[in-house]
Amino acid sequence: LLDDIVLTHSLFLPTERFLQQLHQQYPGGPWWATRAGLRRKRAVLAVLLHFLETYKGLLQEEESAGKVIKVRDPLLCPPRPPAAPALTPLVPQELYLLIMKDTSLYHELEDEILKLHQLVETVELKVADETPPPNKQVKPLFRHFRRIDSCLQTRVAFRGSDEIFCRVYMPDHSYVTIRSRLSASVQDILASVTEKLQYSEEQSARGDTLILVTMASSGEKAVLQPSEECVFTTLGINSHLFACTRDTFDSLVPLPEEIQVVPGDTEIHRAEPEDVANHLTAFHWELFRCIHELEFVDYVFHGERGRRETANLELLLQRCSEVQHWVGTELLLCEGLGKRAHLLKKLIKIAAICKQNQDMLSFYAIVIGLNNAAVSRLRLTWEKLPGKFKNLFRKFENLTDPCRNHKTYREVLSKMKPPLIPFVPLILKDLTFLHEGSKTLLDGLVNVEKLHCIAEKVRTVRKYRSRPLCLELEASPAQLQTKAYVRQLRVIDNQNLLFELSYKLEPGSQ
């Protein structure tokens, strides 16, 4: 029950109020000396310790949490106003100090208080006037920069305060590179672009104010509102940010490199299926490990922390979509029928090895990619596939069949032991069903059964990652080349363009 409450409290109680409630429940005054008071203190400490252990780094993004728990020097604490009534609760900032004072009074609480002190020191809670260190590392955001050195680095979790480089394009396809926080608002991004462009106040006064637009490779575009945050992680696979005036909005077109297609051999034709599959699994495990389990709750239920805490989950979802389009892109850029059939066989083999690695995310994405209408219509290609691989792919289709709420997949997954990478979109689907299927509050009371079901689903993520992934990957030049290829997939996500390529390869296929 404690874990249920800590995992799901943002659904019914924002963090600041949650911690204020804990503070109010921590006994003070004449009642603290009773045995019941000791039990209450221990109960509040148990909740607070579990909260800190669960949230850890996420608290760095919440000033409200820092204001409640942040360690404060007693000499710096403002004195209580003399006119205040005796029963006035202590201000929230004094919670930590109040608990620390009990160290000498209650030897029974010594272990819990010591653990609390260690956790608060570890978490390094954010202070409002804190300035970032001058040499803070700037992280390369997923897909935004194709640099070998950055793509080969082990992925680490993103936080809203992290700084990244990003390109913002102009209508003429020139661009400016800005340095920004991941959680920056559209208004902040436009301010940086304006500064880079040395955009004059005179232009702004004439009504030529810049707006920020997302542009997909298909030509779809949308204007972002000034208050929107964390737009970097919500971009599509081949989407980009454009800054323009409202007068030039209609003239925006996608970047040329996103719609120019040059058929030819890529690394997948030279690499062994085992190597590609193993590097897919290794990379997706890194991305999966970066997701905090609370991101699943925030993504579906839009907790009070908002989009800032779902960046790592959104990047993994982008990657899942990217692998799906990668399958179609590679096949439809392969012009020779025999070579294309061989590549189809290789992709099915890669899916089989990913399943063997218990990387169900890659497995699902590849099968979905092979079922793309632009690929499945290639009758001549599928006919040249050996019977053994046709039968194998039919089994894969049965495993990913959504009938009876993905019953076959769930049965296979239940027999797997960690470590494993699940098909993450299905977890989000289950959480959405739980959210929409019942109310969080019933007659003003928290629906504990709903919270328990949500927490149980989130705990499955904890279980899947309870053991480390052990894959033996060589560091040879060939392996590093395959690794770089897998982590920097170039894909076509424009379905119309994929169909054009498909009909060019096999015009008469149905």
TATAUR-V670442 format. One line per field, one symbol per residue. psi: psi as a letter, one per 30 degrees, with the letter a starting at -180 (. if undefined). A space follows every 10 residues. Layout:
psi: ???
//
This chain:
psi: eeeeeefgff efjleeeeee eeeffjklaf fffleeeeee eeeeeeeeee eeeeecffff fjeeeefefk kkkfffkklk kefklfgkkl kefgeeeeee ffefejffge eeeeeeeeee eeeikkkegk kkkfhkkkkk kkffkikeee ffkkklkkle fkklkkkkll fggllkklkl kegkleeeee eeeeeefhkl feeeffghkk lkkkklfffk lkkkkefklh feffklehll kkkllfegef fkllkefffk kjllkaffff lkeeeeeeee eeefeeeeff kkffeeeeee fhlffafegg eeeeeeeeee eeeefeeeee effjekeeee eeeeeeeeee eeeeeefhif eeeeeeeeef gkefeffiee eeefkkeefe eeeeeeeeeg kfkhhheeee eeeffkklkl jljefeeeee eeeeefflke kjhfkkjeee eeeeeeeefe eeefgfklkj kjklgleeee eeeeeefhkj ljgjeeeeee eefeeiefk.
//
